[in-house]
Amino acid sequence: MQSMYYIGLDVHKKTISYCVKDGSSRIHAEGAIPATRFDLDNWMKTLPQPWTAAMEATIFRSWIYDHLFPHAAAVKVAHPLMLRAIAAAKKENDRIDAHKIADCLRCDFLPECYMASTEIRERRRTLRYRNLLVRQAVQMKNKIAVLLMEAGVSYNKQKLHEVGYFRELLAINQDIDDGLRSLLRLCRETVVLNRAGTTAERHQRELKRPEEFGSRASPKCVRRAFALLTRTYHGGRIIAN
């Protein structure tokens, strides 16, 4: 039976520090590599088999986890705060952190946290981005109303965010000066841009997973998604529809 090798990874934006240990805590390799897929592939070719790896849950964990997972016996992600409580040390650097993670993994002390599947993480990222766009659109709509109220401009609350009414309000209302008009237009363009982003995101999902929407992606869906993704900017200027 082959003995398992335990690898601790201290992940950063540009580099990954590693420490490879066997079951008796003997160090087989340690060092640092650039944080790129190409360097990870070359590094994995030098590893003894079989091996399992662990890293802290940082912002860079997802792509590294997905890249290592098919080649490892197991890849685990540790909870950062619980890991520090277990393996606290007076001196800390990348090399020492990689050693501590490898030892926690070897001794089965690693405070492992749940790592969702790639599909679920992609869906979460998309939903978080959509939620950001919706919140920004609501903020801009509220800002438009606040700017009008600050200037004492009367408006129809129910129609304020309709395209035709908003254009007419800016064109004929004498209480709106040039400075306020430019701010209102900027807010409106931001709302339109965010709305285009949320709509394009839905069409992209329909193209990728049409079964969720009950039908195949139609040519009209393809054209609308492409138009929304390409018409937002033109010559460095936002185009409001």
Buried (B, 14 or more C-beta within 10 A) or exposed (E): EEEBBBBBBBBEEEBBBBBBBBEEEEEBBBEBBEBEEEEBEEBBEEBBEEBBBBBBBBEBBBEBBBBBEEBBEBBBBBBEEEBBEBBEEEEEEBBBBBBBBBBBBBEEEBBBBEBEEEEEBEBEEBEEEBEEBBEBBEBBBEBBBEBBEEBEBEBEEEEBBEEEBBEEBBEEBEEBEEEBBEBBBBBBBBBBBBBBBBBBBBBBBBBEEBEEBEEEBEEEBEEBBEBBBEEBEEEEEBEBE
